[in-house]
């Protein structure tokens, strides 16, 4: 029994290893050991490989609301999470001081108008000088500007909603003294189609495949087995200096009230332009590690080259790689690949 096993092993080795004579330039011969292998031409495919990434759900428009002037907050009418309508009053400052400033500016302007009228009449009667009339006119114009400023500040002592939105943050409380421009509310566009977006970053090799209008599917952990349709609406022209990635914006078509800002989404973008790839049989795989694969190929059908390639997609009995990974005339080794070494001499068998 033992002898039979040895005979079988010898036959297997003989099938894989062979030898032949080769003549050198000086006429002598040498014995070359070569390995029997099977090869296959590489098939070229045109496919659409989705680009996968993760992104953050945000509002299309995020606006920081603040008072133009300093003052004491008299009232704030909405809380975080509430939906507000365009034009809705959200809060105001105590108007005591502001109203007094408007009254004072109005009286000063009224006085300047009377002074201008008097100076004009005196100049017409040759009692006053032209300079006096011109100075009175300048003073009246300055008083009118001050009145406009006071009224403008009075209007902007009240916060109104510029868009239909959701209150994301409320940063102050009633009774607080706030400075001019200090954030009071942060609001985000809401309740309209196109008001929800997902922002993500892509590497340089992925960004060149993405175009405006490309479709995408987004999944969130809060919604198991459910995906939301979106499309690419913005593509950054340069990389973020901090991350080195190119920012892409996806807009969700229909407004989904259950989605909350800050959700992390798993994104699959489907580029509209197809790109070529190479179909590699699974039995050509020598070893793999995550998205990397090691394979052998030959160009002259005599010697081998080992390369590590990046796997784009796995499909049953084959996987795909970029066309740039292999030379055009390459044939991959599909039989005997696990027993080979780089630069081995080979003999192709059918």
C-alpha positions as a Markdown table, in Angstrom:
| # | Residue | x | y | z |
|---|---|---|---|---|
| 1 | Unk | 0.0 | 0.0 | 0.0 |
| 2 | Unk | 2.8 | 2.4 | 0.9 |
| 3 | Unk | 4.5 | 1.7 | -2.4 |
| 4 | Unk | 1.3 | 2.6 | -4.3 |
| 5 | Unk | 1.1 | 6.0 | -2.5 |
| 6 | Unk | 4.8 | 6.7 | -3.4 |
| 7 | Unk | 4.1 | 5.9 | -7.1 |
| 8 | Unk | 1.1 | 8.3 | -7.2 |
| 9 | Unk | 3.2 | 11.1 | -5.6 |
| 10 | Unk | 6.0 | 10.6 | -8.1 |
| 11 | Unk | 3.5 | 10.8 | -11.0 |
| 12 | Unk | 2.0 | 14.1 | -9.7 |
| 13 | Unk | 5.4 | 15.7 | -9.3 |
| 14 | Unk | 6.3 | 14.5 | -12.8 |
| 15 | Unk | 3.3 | 16.1 | -14.3 |
| 16 | Unk | 4.0 | 19.4 | -12.7 |
| 17 | Unk | 7.8 | 19.5 | -13.0 |
| 18 | Unk | 9.5 | 18.8 | -16.4 |
| 19 | Unk | 12.9 | 19.3 | -17.8 |
| 20 | Unk | 14.2 | 20.0 | -21.3 |
| 21 | Unk | 17.5 | 20.8 | -23.0 |
| 22 | Unk | 18.3 | 24.3 | -24.2 |
| 23 | Unk | 21.2 | 25.3 | -26.4 |
| 24 | Unk | 23.3 | 28.2 | -25.3 |
| 25 | Unk | 25.2 | 30.7 | -27.6 |
| 26 | Unk | 28.5 | 28.8 | -27.4 |
| 27 | Unk | 26.8 | 25.5 | -28.6 |
| 28 | Unk | 26.7 | 23.8 | -25.2 |
| 29 | Unk | 23.4 | 22.5 | -23.7 |
| 30 | Unk | 21.9 | 22.9 | -20.3 |
| 31 | Unk | 19.0 | 21.2 | -18.5 |
| 32 | Unk | 16.2 | 23.6 | -17.6 |
| 33 | Unk | 13.5 | 22.6 | -15.1 |
| 34 | Unk | 10.2 | 24.1 | -16.0 |
| 35 | Unk | 6.7 | 23.8 | -14.6 |
| 36 | Unk | 3.5 | 22.9 | -16.4 |
| 37 | Unk | 0.8 | 25.5 | -16.1 |
| 38 | Unk | -2.5 | 26.4 | -17.5 |
| 39 | Unk | -3.2 | 30.0 | -18.7 |
| 40 | Unk | -6.2 | 32.0 | -19.7 |
| 41 | Unk | -6.5 | 35.2 | -21.7 |
| 42 | Unk | -7.8 | 38.1 | -19.7 |
| 43 | Unk | -11.3 | 39.3 | -20.6 |
| 44 | Unk | -12.1 | 43.0 | -20.7 |
| 45 | Unk | -15.4 | 44.2 | -19.2 |
| 46 | Unk | -17.3 | 47.4 | -19.2 |
| 47 | Unk | -19.1 | 47.8 | -15.9 |
| 48 | Unk | -20.3 | 50.3 | -13.4 |
| 49 | Unk | -18.5 | 49.7 | -10.1 |
| 50 | Unk | -20.3 | 51.6 | -7.3 |
| 51 | Unk | -18.2 | 54.0 | -5.1 |
| 52 | Unk | -18.8 | 53.3 | -1.4 |
| 53 | Unk | -18.2 | 55.7 | 1.4 |
| 54 | Unk | -19.8 | 57.1 | 4.6 |
| 55 | Unk | -21.2 | 60.6 | 5.0 |
| 56 | Unk | -23.1 | 62.8 | 7.5 |
| 57 | Unk | -26.7 | 63.9 | 7.1 |
| 58 | Unk | -27.1 | 67.7 | 7.1 |
| 59 | Unk | -29.5 | 70.4 | 6.1 |
| 60 | Unk | -28.9 | 72.0 | 2.6 |
| 61 | Unk | -29.0 | 75.4 | 4.3 |
| 62 | Unk | -27.8 | 76.0 | 7.8 |
| 63 | Unk | -28.2 | 79.6 | 9.0 |
| 64 | Unk | -26.9 | 81.2 | 12.2 |
| 65 | Unk | -29.4 | 83.8 | 13.5 |
| 66 | Unk | -28.4 | 86.7 | 15.7 |
| 67 | Unk | -29.4 | 90.2 | 16.6 |
| 68 | Unk | -27.7 | 93.1 | 14.8 |
| 69 | Unk | -27.3 | 95.1 | 18.0 |
| 70 | Unk | -26.5 | 94.3 | 21.6 |
| 71 | Unk | -29.3 | 94.1 | 24.2 |
| 72 | Unk | -31.2 | 92.1 | 26.7 |
| 73 | Unk | -33.2 | 89.1 | 25.3 |
| 74 | Unk | -36.9 | 89.8 | 26.1 |
| 75 | Unk | -38.3 | 86.6 | 24.7 |
| 76 | Unk | -37.5 | 83.5 | 22.6 |
| 77 | Unk | -40.5 | 81.7 | 21.2 |
| 78 | Unk | -39.2 | 78.4 | 19.8 |
| 79 | Unk | -37.2 | 75.5 | 21.2 |
| 80 | Unk | -34.7 | 73.0 | 19.6 |
| 81 | Unk | -36.3 | 70.5 | 17.3 |
| 82 | Unk | -39.3 | 72.7 | 16.4 |
| 83 | Unk | -40.2 | 73.4 | 12.8 |
| 84 | Unk | -40.6 | 77.0 | 11.9 |
| 85 | Unk | -42.2 | 78.7 | 8.9 |
| 86 | Unk | -40.7 | 81.4 | 6.8 |
| 87 | Unk | -41.4 | 84.8 | 8.3 |
| 88 | Unk | -42.3 | 83.4 | 11.7 |
| 89 | Unk | -41.2 | 85.6 | 14.7 |
| 90 | Unk | -38.7 | 83.7 | 16.8 |
| 91 | Unk | -37.7 | 86.2 | 19.5 |
| 92 | Unk | -36.8 | 89.8 | 20.3 |
| 93 | Unk | -34.7 | 92.1 | 22.5 |
| 94 | Unk | -36.0 | 94.5 | 25.1 |
| 95 | Unk | -37.0 | 97.5 | 23.0 |
| 96 | Unk | -37.0 | 100.1 | 25.8 |
| 97 | Unk | -33.6 | 101.6 | 24.9 |
| 98 | Unk | -34.0 | 101.0 | 21.2 |
| 99 | Unk | -37.3 | 102.8 | 21.0 |
| 100 | Unk | -35.9 | 105.7 | 22.9 |
| 101 | Unk | -33.1 | 106.0 | 20.4 |
| 102 | Unk | -35.6 | 106.0 | 17.5 |
| 103 | Unk | -37.6 | 108.8 | 19.2 |
| 104 | Unk | -34.5 | 110.8 | 19.8 |
| 105 | Unk | -33.3 | 110.4 | 16.2 |
| 106 | Unk | -36.8 | 111.4 | 15.0 |
| 107 | Unk | -36.9 | 114.6 | 17.0 |
| 108 | Unk | -33.3 | 115.5 | 16.0 |
| 109 | Unk | -34.3 | 115.1 | 12.4 |
| 110 | Unk | -37.4 | 117.2 | 12.8 |
| 111 | Unk | -35.3 | 120.0 | 14.3 |
| 112 | Unk | -32.8 | 119.8 | 11.4 |
| 113 | Unk | -35.6 | 120.1 | 8.9 |
| 114 | Unk | -36.8 | 123.3 | 10.6 |
| 115 | Unk | -33.3 | 124.7 | 10.8 |
| 116 | Unk | -32.8 | 124.0 | 7.1 |
| 117 | Unk | -36.0 | 125.8 | 6.2 |
| 118 | Unk | -35.1 | 128.8 | 8.3 |
| 119 | Unk | -31.5 | 129.0 | 6.8 |
| 120 | Unk | -33.0 | 128.7 | 3.3 |
| 121 | Unk | -35.4 | 131.6 | 4.0 |
| 122 | Unk | -32.7 | 133.8 | 5.4 |
| 123 | Unk | -30.5 | 133.1 | 2.5 |
| 124 | Unk | -33.3 | 133.9 | 0.1 |
| 125 | Unk | -33.8 | 137.2 | 1.9 |
| 126 | Unk | -30.1 | 137.9 | 1.7 |
| 127 | Unk | -29.9 | 138.0 | 5.5 |
| 128 | Unk | -28.1 | 134.6 | 5.8 |
| 129 | Unk | -25.1 | 133.3 | 4.0 |
| 130 | Unk | -24.9 | 130.5 | 1.5 |
| 131 | Unk | -22.5 | 128.7 | 3.9 |
| 132 | Unk | -25.1 | 128.8 | 6.6 |
| 133 | Unk | -27.7 | 127.3 | 4.3 |
| 134 | Unk | -25.4 | 124.5 | 3.1 |
| 135 | Unk | -24.3 | 123.7 | 6.7 |
| 136 | Unk | -28.0 | 123.4 | 7.7 |
| 137 | Unk | -28.6 | 121.1 | 4.7 |
| 138 | Unk | -25.7 | 118.8 | 5.7 |
| 139 | Unk | -26.9 | 118.6 | 9.3 |
| 140 | Unk | -30.4 | 117.6 | 8.1 |
| 141 | Unk | -29.0 | 114.9 | 5.9 |
| 142 | Unk | -26.9 | 113.5 | 8.8 |
| 143 | Unk | -29.9 | 113.5 | 11.1 |
| 144 | Unk | -32.0 | 111.7 | 8.5 |
| 145 | Unk | -29.3 | 109.0 | 8.2 |
| 146 | Unk | -29.2 | 108.6 | 11.9 |
| 147 | Unk | -33.0 | 108.2 | 12.0 |
| 148 | Unk | -32.7 | 105.5 | 9.3 |
| 149 | Unk | -30.0 | 103.6 | 11.3 |
| 150 | Unk | -32.1 | 103.8 | 14.5 |
| 151 | Unk | -35.2 | 102.4 | 12.7 |
| 152 | Unk | -33.1 | 99.7 | 11.0 |
| 153 | Unk | -31.7 | 98.6 | 14.4 |
| 154 | Unk | -35.3 | 98.6 | 15.8 |
| 155 | Unk | -36.4 | 96.3 | 13.0 |
| 156 | Unk | -33.5 | 93.9 | 13.6 |
| 157 | Unk | -34.0 | 93.7 | 17.3 |
| 158 | Unk | -36.6 | 91.1 | 16.3 |
| 159 | Unk | -35.6 | 87.7 | 14.9 |
| 160 | Unk | -37.6 | 86.3 | 12.0 |
| 161 | Unk | -37.2 | 83.0 | 10.2 |
| 162 | Unk | -35.7 | 83.6 | 6.7 |
| 163 | Unk | -36.8 | 80.1 | 5.5 |
| 164 | Unk | -38.9 | 77.2 | 6.5 |
| 165 | Unk | -36.6 | 75.2 | 8.7 |
| 166 | Unk | -36.0 | 73.1 | 11.8 |
| 167 | Unk | -34.3 | 74.6 | 14.9 |
| 168 | Unk | -31.0 | 72.8 | 15.3 |
| 169 | Unk | -29.7 | 74.7 | 18.3 |
| 170 | Unk | -30.8 | 77.4 | 20.8 |
| 171 | Unk | -27.7 | 79.1 | 22.2 |
| 172 | Unk | -29.1 | 81.7 | 24.7 |
| 173 | Unk | -31.9 | 82.1 | 27.2 |
| 174 | Unk | -34.3 | 84.9 | 27.9 |
| 175 | Unk | -32.9 | 87.6 | 30.1 |
| 176 | Unk | -29.4 | 87.2 | 28.8 |
| 177 | Unk | -27.4 | 90.2 | 27.6 |
| 178 | Unk | -26.1 | 89.4 | 24.1 |
| 179 | Unk | -23.7 | 91.3 | 22.0 |
| 180 | Unk | -24.2 | 92.3 | 18.4 |
| 181 | Unk | -23.8 | 89.2 | 16.1 |
| 182 | Unk | -23.8 | 86.7 | 19.0 |
| 183 | Unk | -25.5 | 83.4 | 17.7 |
| 184 | Unk | -28.9 | 82.9 | 19.2 |
| 185 | Unk | -30.4 | 80.1 | 17.0 |
| 186 | Unk | -28.9 | 77.7 | 14.4 |
| 187 | Unk | -31.6 | 76.6 | 11.9 |
| 188 | Unk | -31.5 | 74.2 | 9.0 |
| 189 | Unk | -33.7 | 74.0 | 5.9 |
| 190 | Unk | -36.4 | 71.4 | 6.4 |
| 191 | Unk | -39.8 | 70.1 | 5.2 |
| 192 | Unk | -39.1 | 70.7 | 1.5 |
| 193 | Unk | -37.8 | 68.4 | -1.1 |
| 194 | Unk | -34.0 | 68.8 | -1.5 |
| 195 | Unk | -33.5 | 70.3 | 1.9 |
| 196 | Unk | -31.7 | 67.2 | 3.2 |
| 197 | Unk | -28.1 | 66.4 | 2.1 |
| 198 | Unk | -25.3 | 64.0 | 2.9 |
| 199 | Unk | -21.7 | 65.2 | 2.7 |
| 200 | Unk | -18.8 | 62.8 | 2.3 |
| 201 | Unk | -15.1 | 62.8 | 1.2 |
| 202 | Unk | -13.7 | 60.8 | -1.7 |
| 203 | Unk | -10.1 | 60.0 | -2.7 |
| 204 | Unk | -8.6 | 61.2 | -6.0 |
| 205 | Unk | -9.0 | 57.9 | -7.7 |
| 206 | Unk | -12.8 | 57.9 | -6.9 |
| 207 | Unk | -13.5 | 61.6 | -7.5 |
| 208 | Unk | -12.6 | 61.4 | -11.2 |
| 209 | Unk | -15.4 | 58.9 | -11.7 |
| 210 | Unk | -18.1 | 61.0 | -10.1 |
| 211 | Unk | -20.2 | 63.5 | -12.1 |
| 212 | Unk | -23.1 | 65.8 | -11.3 |
| 213 | Unk | -26.4 | 64.1 | -11.4 |
| 214 | Unk | -25.0 | 60.6 | -10.7 |
| 215 | Unk | -27.4 | 58.5 | -8.7 |
| 216 | Unk | -26.7 | 57.2 | -5.2 |
| 217 | Unk | -28.3 | 55.0 | -2.5 |
| 218 | Unk | -27.9 | 55.9 | 1.2 |
| 219 | Unk | -28.6 | 53.6 | 4.1 |
| 220 | Unk | -28.8 | 54.5 | 7.8 |
| 221 | Unk | -28.4 | 52.3 | 10.9 |
| 222 | Unk | -31.7 | 53.6 | 12.2 |
| 223 | Unk | -33.6 | 52.2 | 9.2 |
| 224 | Unk | -32.7 | 48.5 | 8.7 |
| 225 | Unk | -33.0 | 47.1 | 5.2 |
| 226 | Unk | -34.1 | 50.5 | 3.8 |
| 227 | Unk | -32.3 | 52.8 | 1.4 |
| 228 | Unk | -32.9 | 56.3 | 0.3 |
| 229 | Unk | -32.4 | 57.6 | -3.2 |
| 230 | Unk | -30.2 | 60.7 | -3.8 |
| 231 | Unk | -28.1 | 62.3 | -6.5 |
| 232 | Unk | -24.8 | 64.1 | -6.7 |
| 233 | Unk | -25.4 | 67.9 | -6.5 |
| 234 | Unk | -21.9 | 69.3 | -5.7 |
| 235 | Unk | -18.3 | 68.2 | -6.3 |
| 236 | Unk | -15.4 | 70.1 | -4.7 |
| 237 | Unk | -12.9 | 71.6 | -7.1 |
| 238 | Unk | -10.0 | 70.9 | -4.7 |
| 239 | Unk | -9.1 | 68.6 | -1.8 |
| 240 | Unk | -9.7 | 69.5 | 1.8 |
| 241 | Unk | -6.3 | 70.4 | 3.1 |
| 242 | Unk | -6.9 | 68.7 | 6.4 |
| 243 | Unk | -8.1 | 65.3 | 5.1 |
| 244 | Unk | -6.8 | 65.2 | 1.6 |
| 245 | Unk | -10.2 | 64.1 | 0.4 |
| 246 | Unk | -12.6 | 65.8 | -2.1 |
| 247 | Unk | -16.0 | 66.7 | -0.6 |
| 248 | Unk | -19.1 | 65.6 | -2.4 |
| 249 | Unk | -22.7 | 66.6 | -1.7 |
| 250 | Unk | -25.6 | 64.3 | -2.2 |
| 251 | Unk | -29.2 | 65.6 | -2.1 |
| 252 | Unk | -32.0 | 63.3 | -1.0 |
| 253 | Unk | -34.9 | 63.7 | -3.4 |
| 254 | Unk | -37.9 | 63.5 | -1.1 |
| 255 | Unk | -38.0 | 65.0 | 2.4 |
| 256 | Unk | -37.9 | 62.3 | 5.1 |
| 257 | Unk | -39.0 | 63.8 | 8.4 |
| 258 | Unk | -37.7 | 60.8 | 10.4 |
| 259 | Unk | -34.1 | 61.6 | 9.3 |
| 260 | Unk | -32.2 | 63.7 | 11.9 |
| 261 | Unk | -29.1 | 65.9 | 11.2 |
| 262 | Unk | -26.0 | 64.1 | 12.2 |
| 263 | Unk | -27.0 | 60.6 | 11.1 |
| 264 | Unk | -24.1 | 58.7 | 9.6 |
| 265 | Unk | -25.1 | 57.2 | 6.2 |
| 266 | Unk | -23.5 | 54.4 | 4.2 |
| 267 | Unk | -23.3 | 55.6 | 0.6 |
| 268 | Unk | -23.1 | 53.9 | -2.7 |
| 269 | Unk | -22.6 | 56.2 | -5.7 |
| 270 | Unk | -23.3 | 54.8 | -9.2 |
| 271 | Unk | -21.2 | 56.7 | -11.8 |
| 272 | Unk | -23.1 | 57.4 | -15.0 |
| 273 | Unk | -19.9 | 56.7 | -17.1 |
| 274 | Unk | -18.8 | 53.1 | -17.4 |
| 275 | Unk | -15.2 | 52.2 | -17.0 |
| 276 | Unk | -13.2 | 49.2 | -18.3 |
| 277 | Unk | -11.9 | 46.5 | -16.0 |
| 278 | Unk | -10.3 | 43.0 | -16.4 |
| 279 | Unk | -12.0 | 39.8 | -15.4 |
| 280 | Unk | -9.7 | 37.5 | -13.5 |
| 281 | Unk | -10.8 | 33.9 | -12.8 |
| 282 | Unk | -10.9 | 33.0 | -9.1 |
| 283 | Unk | -8.6 | 30.0 | -9.6 |
| 284 | Unk | -5.8 | 32.5 | -10.6 |
| 285 | Unk | -5.7 | 33.8 | -7.1 |
| 286 | Unk | -2.6 | 32.8 | -5.2 |
| 287 | Unk | -3.4 | 34.7 | -2.0 |
| 288 | Unk | -5.5 | 37.7 | -0.9 |
| 289 | Unk | -5.6 | 40.2 | 1.9 |
| 290 | Unk | -8.7 | 42.5 | 2.2 |
| 291 | Unk | -8.9 | 44.2 | -1.2 |
| 292 | Unk | -5.5 | 43.0 | -2.5 |
| 293 | Unk | -4.8 | 39.8 | -4.5 |
| 294 | Unk | -1.6 | 38.1 | -5.7 |
| 295 | Unk | -1.6 | 36.5 | -9.2 |
| 296 | Unk | 0.9 | 35.3 | -11.8 |
| 297 | Unk | 0.9 | 36.2 | -15.4 |
| 298 | Unk | 3.1 | 35.6 | -18.5 |
| 299 | Unk | 3.7 | 37.7 | -21.6 |
| 300 | Unk | 6.1 | 35.5 | -23.5 |
| 301 | Unk | 4.7 | 32.1 | -22.4 |
| 302 | Unk | 8.1 | 31.2 | -21.0 |
| 303 | Unk | 8.6 | 33.1 | -17.7 |
| 304 | Unk | 6.4 | 34.2 | -14.9 |
| 305 | Unk | 5.7 | 37.6 | -13.2 |
| 306 | Unk | 4.0 | 37.9 | -9.8 |
| 307 | Unk | 1.9 | 41.0 | -9.1 |
| 308 | Unk | -0.3 | 42.3 | -6.3 |
| 309 | Unk | -3.4 | 43.9 | -7.7 |
| 310 | Unk | -6.4 | 45.8 | -6.1 |
| 311 | Unk | -9.7 | 44.0 | -6.3 |
| 312 | Unk | -12.5 | 46.2 | -7.6 |
| 313 | Unk | -15.4 | 43.7 | -7.3 |
| 314 | Unk | -15.9 | 40.0 | -6.5 |
| 315 | Unk | -18.5 | 38.2 | -8.6 |
| 316 | Unk | -18.9 | 34.5 | -7.9 |
| 317 | Unk | -16.1 | 32.6 | -9.8 |
| 318 | Unk | -14.1 | 35.8 | -10.8 |
| 319 | Unk | -13.0 | 39.2 | -9.6 |
| 320 | Unk | -12.3 | 42.4 | -11.5 |
| 321 | Unk | -9.2 | 44.7 | -11.5 |
| 322 | Unk | -8.3 | 47.9 | -13.2 |
| 323 | Unk | -7.0 | 47.6 | -16.8 |
| 324 | Unk | -3.8 | 49.3 | -15.7 |
| 325 | Unk | -2.9 | 46.5 | -13.4 |
| 326 | Unk | -1.7 | 44.1 | -16.2 |
| 327 | Unk | -0.1 | 44.5 | -19.6 |
| 328 | Unk | -2.3 | 44.2 | -22.6 |
| 329 | Unk | -0.8 | 40.9 | -23.8 |
| 330 | Unk | -0.8 | 39.3 | -20.4 |
| 331 | Unk | -2.2 | 35.8 | -19.7 |
| 332 | Unk | -3.0 | 34.8 | -16.2 |
| 333 | Unk | -1.9 | 31.5 | -14.7 |
| 334 | Unk | -5.0 | 29.5 | -13.7 |
| 335 | Unk | -3.6 | 26.0 | -13.2 |
| 336 | Unk | -0.7 | 25.3 | -10.8 |
| 337 | Unk | -0.5 | 28.9 | -9.6 |
| 338 | Unk | -0.1 | 28.1 | -5.9 |
| 339 | Unk | 3.2 | 26.2 | -6.6 |
| 340 | Unk | 5.0 | 28.9 | -8.6 |
| 341 | Unk | 7.7 | 31.4 | -7.8 |
| 342 | Unk | 8.5 | 34.6 | -9.6 |
| 343 | Unk | 10.6 | 34.2 | -12.8 |
| 344 | Unk | 9.9 | 30.4 | -12.9 |
| 345 | Unk | 10.3 | 28.8 | -16.4 |
| 346 | Unk | 6.9 | 27.4 | -17.5 |
| 347 | Unk | 5.5 | 25.0 | -20.0 |
| 348 | Unk | 1.9 | 25.8 | -21.0 |
| 349 | Unk | -0.4 | 22.7 | -21.2 |
| 350 | Unk | -4.0 | 22.6 | -22.5 |
